[in-house]
Amino acid sequence: MAVEVKTILRQFREELIHPKVSQEAMARKVGISLQWYRQLESGQQQTTSWSTGNAMLKAFNTEREARGLTALTLEQFGLTIV
């Protein structure tokens, strides 16, 4: 039996409901490949560039604002920015 681990990035994406935002949609909004997004969200990869981190922050906060949720900070993603 596999144990599902939810990273903070996944939790933040799953908060985006009505309508729900898929991994594919978020990857497109960020401007990265679906494979790279999945690696970041699953915790397989925890390091990303400053430009990708900021693109993620902008994409998440745009979606959160549309739903009346509070804005996030880059530090909340739990990624190492290089």
C-alpha positions as a printed Julia matrix, in Angstrom:
82×3 Matrix{Float64}:
   0.0    0.0     0.0
   1.49   3.31   -1.12
   1.51   6.24    1.26
   0.61   9.55   -0.32
   2.74  12.45    0.84
   1.37  15.92    0.22
   3.99  18.59   -0.18
   3.15  22.16    0.7
   3.16  23.03   -3.01
   0.54  20.38   -3.67
  -1.55  21.58   -0.74
  -1.47  25.12   -2.09
  -2.59  23.93   -5.55
  -5.36  21.81   -4.07
  -6.7   24.91   -2.28
  -7.44  26.34   -5.73
 -10.98  25.11   -6.25
 -14.06  26.44   -8.02
 -12.67  25.82  -10.58
  -9.98  23.32   -9.66
  -6.48  23.92  -11.07
  -4.69  20.86  -12.45
  -0.93  20.27  -12.44
  -0.96  20.75  -16.21
  -2.75  24.09  -15.97
  -0.39  25.32  -13.26
   2.67  24.25  -15.26
   1.35  26.21  -18.24
   0.69  29.28  -16.07
   4.2   29.08  -14.64
   5.78  28.47  -18.06
   7.5   25.19  -17.22
   7.05  21.62  -18.41
   4.48  19.41  -16.75
   7.27  16.98  -15.84
   9.28  19.72  -14.07
   6.19  20.96  -12.24
   5.34  17.43  -11.08
   8.89  16.95   -9.78
   8.65  20.17   -7.78
   5.19  19.4    -6.45
   6.04  15.82   -5.5
   9.21  16.86   -3.69
  11.44  14.87   -6.06
  13.09  18.18   -6.92
  13.4   20.88   -4.29
  15.69  23.34   -6.07
  14.64  25.75   -8.79
  15.76  28.99  -10.34
  14.79  32.41   -9.08
  12.83  33.1   -12.28
  10.84  29.85  -11.98
  10.17  30.45   -8.3
   8.88  33.94   -9.0
   6.77  32.71  -11.95
   5.24  30.13   -9.63
   4.55  32.78   -7.02
   2.84  35.01   -9.58
   0.75  32.13  -10.97
  -0.35  30.92   -7.54
  -1.15  34.4    -6.27
  -3.13  35.29   -9.41
  -5.27  32.18   -8.87
  -5.55  32.79   -5.12
  -6.6   36.4    -5.63
  -9.37  35.28   -8.0
 -10.71  33.06   -5.2
 -10.37  35.59   -2.39
  -7.47  33.73   -0.75
  -4.49  35.4     0.89
  -1.31  35.87   -1.11
   1.66  33.56   -0.61
   5.34  34.35   -0.26
   8.13  32.53   -2.04
   9.43  31.2     1.29
   6.14  29.37    1.87
   6.8   27.07   -1.1
   9.59  25.33    0.77
  11.86  25.31   -2.28
  15.52  26.16   -2.5
  15.9   29.06   -4.92
  19.23  29.3    -6.73
